[in-house]
Amino acid sequence: MGNNRIKIRKLRVVKIDQENNLLLVKGSIPGARGGYVLITRNQS
């Protein structure tokens, strides 16, 4: 029903725009538009 958590690895943060509160990520992010995305640090 759309409430599954999916973990995507090997995405790259390209730019952080603090003025507009944006995080630019290279790669595709699964989910619906306007949905929440949780960003965590790589545990390598």
Buried (B, 14 or more C-beta within 10 A) or exposed (E): EEEEEEEEEEEEEEEEEEEEEEEEBEEEEEEEEEEEEEEEEEEE
